[in-house]
Amino acid sequence: MNFATLAPTEFAPFIQHTKIQANATKDEMVTHIQQAAEYGFNAAMVPGSWVPLAVNILEGTGITVASALDFPTVGVMTSAGKAAEAAELVRLGAREIDIGVQIGWLKSGMYQQFKEDIAGVVRAAGVPIKVMLELPWLTPQEREIAVELSMEAGVAYLKNASSGQVETANPISISFLAERAKAGVQVKASGSIKSLAQARELLQAGAALLGTSAGIEIITDSSDEKTKSY
């Protein structure tokens, strides 16, 4: 697909409309979730505690309810706790889950434990799992290992980072993941995606999805550099 020729509104199906702030109120979450349906975004990404609300609002719209765990501080949950939370999120109605991974285990050479931590979530959830690999924290060799182990664990998506606090999504990181993604594995870009031009670059580089809180600004081509997105 030639993303250079798409109209701004045609980017909506590639955007996972994201709101993960801990201090977001119910009214704010309702507005966020309703926007996902109004603008035809790929999904409403919400914290686990708001999944039931999102499921209720989006019923019958065809918009996916997505959530995240072991986040925003990644790699701090136990493997059993992570798998149990994933199963609970699916029971509540989440149909995609982004997860933090055990970066410390990877950097310690604990490769089997790193892979099994992810695989446990994949087995427990039974829905597409996206791994937030935090690429800037990894050496070139660690990046290669993280990608390979994640795919061996059964993930559906490789993700460059959890948020803009780790990395601003860029074509280099996305191309790195896209070039290594095996059949059936896709790439999600995340991290301060604020503008239509940036969205075009990331999708052209190989991203299948964009995680951002600036989706409306992107599809209306009205981005503001002060907009904070994830």
C-alpha positions in Angstrom: 0.0 0.0 0.0 1.2 3.5 -0.9 0.6 5.4 2.3 1.9 8.6 0.7 -1.4 8.8 -1.3 -3.8 8.1 1.5 -6.1 10.9 2.7 -5.8 11.7 6.5 -9.1 10.0 7.4 -7.9 6.8 5.7 -5.3 6.4 8.5 -8.0 5.7 11.1 -8.1 1.9 10.6 -4.4 1.7 11.5 -4.6 3.7 14.7 -5.1 2.2 18.2 -6.7 5.1 20.0 -4.8 5.1 23.4 -5.6 6.6 26.8 -3.6 5.0 29.6 -3.3 7.9 32.1 -3.8 6.7 35.7 -5.7 9.8 36.6 -8.2 9.7 33.8 -11.8 10.0 35.0 -14.8 7.9 33.9 -16.2 10.8 31.8 -12.8 11.2 30.1 -12.6 7.4 29.4 -16.2 7.4 28.0 -15.3 10.2 25.6 -12.1 8.4 24.6 -13.9 5.2 23.9 -16.7 6.9 22.0 -14.2 8.6 19.8 -12.8 5.2 18.8 -16.2 4.4 17.3 -16.9 7.8 16.0 -13.7 8.1 14.0 -13.4 4.4 13.0 -10.1 3.7 14.8 -8.7 0.2 14.8 -9.1 -0.2 18.6 -9.7 1.6 21.9 -6.6 1.0 24.0 -7.6 1.4 27.7 -6.2 0.3 31.1 -7.5 -3.1 32.3 -9.8 -1.4 34.9 -11.7 0.3 32.1 -12.0 -2.8 29.8 -15.6 -3.6 30.9 -16.7 0.0 30.2 -15.1 -0.1 26.7 -16.7 -3.4 25.9 -20.1 -2.0 26.9 -19.8 1.2 24.8 -18.2 -0.5 21.8 -20.6 -3.5 21.6 -21.7 -3.9 18.0 -19.3 -1.3 16.5 -16.7 -3.7 15.3 -14.0 -1.7 17.2 -11.5 -3.8 19.1 -11.1 -3.4 22.9 -7.4 -3.6 23.7 -5.4 -3.3 26.9 -2.0 -3.5 28.4 -0.3 -5.1 31.3 3.0 -5.1 33.1 3.0 -1.4 32.2 3.9 1.5 32.4 6.8 0.2 34.5 7.7 -2.9 32.4 9.0 -6.2 33.6 8.0 -5.9 37.2 5.1 -8.5 37.4 5.7 -12.2 38.2 5.1 -14.5 35.2 2.2 -16.2 36.9 0.6 -12.8 37.8 1.0 -11.6 34.2 -0.6 -14.7 32.7 -3.5 -14.5 35.2 -4.1 -10.9 34.5 -4.1 -11.6 30.8 -6.7 -14.3 31.2 -8.8 -11.9 33.3 -8.6 -9.1 30.7 -9.8 -11.5 28.0 -12.6 -12.7 30.3 -13.7 -9.1 30.7 -13.7 -8.6 26.9 -10.2 -7.4 25.8 -9.3 -8.8 22.4 -5.7 -7.7 22.1 -3.1 -7.1 24.9 0.2 -5.3 24.9 2.7 -6.6 27.4 5.9 -5.4 29.1 8.7 -8.0 28.9 11.5 -8.9 31.3 14.2 -6.7 30.0 16.4 -7.4 33.1 16.2 -11.2 32.4 17.1 -10.7 28.8 20.2 -8.6 29.7 21.2 -11.2 32.3 21.2 -13.9 29.7 18.1 -15.6 31.2 16.8 -16.3 27.7 14.5 -19.3 28.5 12.9 -17.4 31.4 12.4 -14.4 29.1 10.7 -16.5 26.5 8.6 -18.5 28.9 7.3 -15.3 30.6 5.9 -14.2 27.2 4.7 -17.6 26.2 2.8 -18.0 29.4 0.8 -14.9 28.5 0.2 -16.1 25.0 -1.2 -19.4 26.3 -3.3 -17.9 29.0 -4.8 -15.2 26.8 -5.6 -16.8 23.5 -5.8 -13.4 21.8 -3.1 -11.4 19.9 -0.2 -10.4 22.2 2.1 -7.5 21.4 5.4 -7.3 23.1 6.9 -3.9 24.1 10.6 -4.5 23.4 12.0 -1.1 24.6 14.6 -1.2 21.8 16.6 1.8 23.1 17.4 -0.1 26.2 18.9 -3.0 24.3 22.3 -3.6 22.6 22.2 -4.6 18.9 22.7 -8.3 19.9 20.0 -8.1 22.6 17.6 -6.7 20.1 18.1 -9.6 17.8 17.7 -12.1 20.6 14.6 -10.3 22.0 12.9 -10.4 18.6 13.6 -14.1 18.0 12.6 -15.2 21.4 9.4 -13.2 21.3 8.4 -14.8 18.0 9.3 -18.3 19.4 7.0 -17.5 22.3 4.1 -17.0 19.9 3.5 -13.2 19.8 1.4 -11.6 17.1 3.1 -8.2 17.2 6.5 -6.8 17.8 6.5 -3.3 19.3 9.4 -0.9 19.4 8.6 0.6 22.8 6.0 1.1 25.4 5.8 4.9 25.1 7.5 8.1 24.1 9.3 8.1 27.4 11.4 5.3 26.0 11.5 6.1 22.3 9.9 8.3 19.8 8.7 5.9 17.1 10.9 6.2 14.0 11.3 4.4 10.7 14.6 2.9 11.7 13.2 1.0 14.6 10.1 0.0 12.7 12.1 -1.2 9.7 14.4 -3.2 12.0 11.3 -5.1 13.4 9.5 -5.4 10.1 12.5 -6.9 8.4 12.8 -9.6 11.0 9.1 -10.4 11.5 8.2 -13.9 10.4 5.0 -14.8 8.6 2.0 -14.1 10.8 3.9 -11.6 12.9 3.3 -7.9 12.5 4.7 -4.6 13.9 3.1 -2.0 16.0 4.7 1.5 16.4 4.4 3.4 19.6 6.0 6.4 21.2 5.1 10.1 20.6 3.4 9.6 17.3 1.9 13.1 16.9 1.5 14.0 13.2 0.2 12.7 9.9 3.6 12.9 8.4 5.1 10.7 11.1 2.2 8.2 10.7 2.9 8.0 7.0 6.6 7.3 7.6 6.0 4.6 10.2 3.4 2.7 8.1 5.6 2.9 5.0 8.5 1.5 7.1 6.5 -1.6 7.9 4.2 -0.8 10.8 0.7 -2.4 10.7 -0.6 -0.5 13.6 0.1 2.8 15.4 -0.5 3.3 19.1 -1.2 6.9 19.9 -3.3 9.3 21.9 -3.1 11.8 19.0 -5.2 9.8 16.6 -7.8 12.6 16.0 -5.0 15.1 15.3 -3.5 12.7 12.8 -6.6 11.9 10.8 -7.6 15.6 10.7 -4.0 16.6 10.0 -4.2 19.1 12.8 -1.3 18.0 15.0 0.2 20.2 17.7 3.8 19.6 18.7 2.6 20.0 22.3 0.3 17.0 22.1 1.6 14.2 24.2 1.0 10.7 22.8 1.8 7.1 23.6 
